[in-house]
Amino acid sequence: MLAAAAVATHPDDPLAGLAVGEQPERPVPDGWMTVSVRAAALNHHDLFSLRGVGLPAERLPMILGCDAAGVTEDGREVIVHAVIGDPAVAGGDETLDPKRTLLSELHPGTLAERVAVPARNLVPKPASLTWEEAACLPTAWLTAYRMVINRAGLPADGGGTLLVQGAGGGLATAAILLAKAAGHTVFVTSRDEGKRKRALDLGADVALETGARLPRRVDAVIETVGAATWRHSVGSLRPGGRIVCSGATSGDGPPAELTRIFFLQLSVVGSTMGTREELVDLVAFLDRTGIRPVIDEIRPLAAARTSFERLARGDAYGKLVLTV
Ligand SMILES: NC(=O)c1ccc[n+]([C@@H]2O[C@H](COP(=O)([O-])OP(=O)(O)OC[C@H]3O[C@@H](n4cnc5c(N)ncnc54)[C@H](OP(=O)(O)O)[C@@H]3O)[C@@H](O)[C@H]2O)c1
């Protein structure tokens, strides 16, 4: 079947190991179901895989992709939950299963005509979402949902203040939309003036250059940029505030700012993906509020290389979607 796969990994030249073409289908394990993919979306995770992060050479070739929506063999329209894990071994949260894996790490991913997942990983797609919109939800949007709604410690009925770093990213745009729909004030930073303007168009209250002083201290920070923004994130919190961190795109080696963290009694909370239940809640949240993923571009799967080039250049605003 047609797929976008990692056939080699290169830490400094990720696209050199990308192959868009025919890949064999693996046998489907008992209890798993095959989904005919209608749309799939790219994530930074796919580039990390092509760099060899979390994808050792013995697992190659590996079909890439964590995000998809499609149709099951018995005709159900579904969104694919990308976290393969057993909630029973981790207090009901499969993201805490020590053997947890994401699609495309151990099992073939979603950038293909078909993808197989455990039956519990299928979530009904509401008719109100297009295939392309639904395909954006399982990674960046689910991660942002858990961070903003369940991990940031913001009041459930709105009124909190949130800083989102790196406003142009797929996860960051999701965080802006979710936080605004939940009734919070949102400050954003971005290196790019055009992305700052687009963040304001999405509803952000204030958009500033990366590292600029905020109008006031915030309750929580959505941090995915890492080294380039960490100091600013720690410095932007009110006493008792919280950084929720799910990524380190620019590297993970900044000074920890420990003195400020203990003196102001700040919390640093790690967050990765979300549970199936949170994906169901996210879908219901979109259905209820009418907010939708920002999609930069939709291309056919066969043209995946061009989308990967845009992801690697970092010039996309929102999600890059592939259709099958
Ligand atoms: N843990 C999880 O479950 C999980 C899930 C999804 C994503 N992630 C991680 O979250 C991160 C973002 O993912 P994504 O898919 O949203 O990626 P993305 O769309 O490529 O966005 C990354 C953003 O980071 C900002 N950035 C990059 N380098 C920077 C630098 N040197 N200085 C300042 N800002 C910089 C950019 O914002 P501006 O151009 O606006 O400045 C860019 O838009 C990745 O590291 C990804 O692996 C983690």
The ligand as a Gaussian input file, in Angstrom:
#p B3LYP/6-31G(d) Opt

LIG

0 1
 N        4.698000      15.118000      24.574000
 C        3.752000      14.996000      23.671000
 O        2.831000      14.217000      23.797000
 C        3.802000      15.884000      22.471000
 C        2.711000      15.912000      21.579000
 C        2.770000      16.801000      20.499000
 C        3.898000      17.609000      20.334000
 N        4.934000      17.501000      21.204000
 C        6.142000      18.312000      21.056000
 O        5.768000      19.693000      21.101000
 C        6.617000      20.435000      20.247000
 C        5.770000      21.236000      19.269000
 O        5.105000      20.325000      18.413000
 P        4.314000      20.849000      17.144000
 O        3.801000      19.672000      16.393000
 O        3.353000      21.919000      17.578000
 O        5.537000      21.494000      16.329000
 P        5.567000      22.652000      15.283000
 O        4.207000      22.798000      14.654000
 O        6.732000      22.436000      14.397000
 O        5.832000      23.977000      16.195000
 C        7.018000      24.241000      16.881000
 C        7.019000      25.729000      17.283000
 O        8.106000      25.944000      18.174000
 C        8.573000      27.278000      18.008000
 N       10.052000      27.238000      17.935000
 C       10.812000      26.328000      17.326000
 N       12.129000      26.623000      17.491000
 C       12.172000      27.743000      18.233000
 C       13.233000      28.554000      18.716000
 N       14.527000      28.263000      18.495000
 N       12.905000      29.656000      19.429000
 C       11.612000      29.968000      19.654000
 N       10.579000      29.235000      19.201000
 C       10.852000      28.137000      18.503000
 C        8.006000      27.798000      16.731000
 O        7.127000      28.828000      17.050000
 P        7.243000      30.299000      16.365000
 O        7.729000      30.083000      14.961000
 O        5.867000      30.806000      16.457000
 O        8.205000      31.070000      17.192000
 C        7.261000      26.623000      16.115000
 O        6.070000      27.032000      15.496000
 C        7.557000      19.414000      19.571000
 O        8.786000      19.390000      20.280000
 C        6.816000      18.109000      19.722000
 O        7.666000      16.989000      19.733000
 C        4.890000      16.669000      22.264000

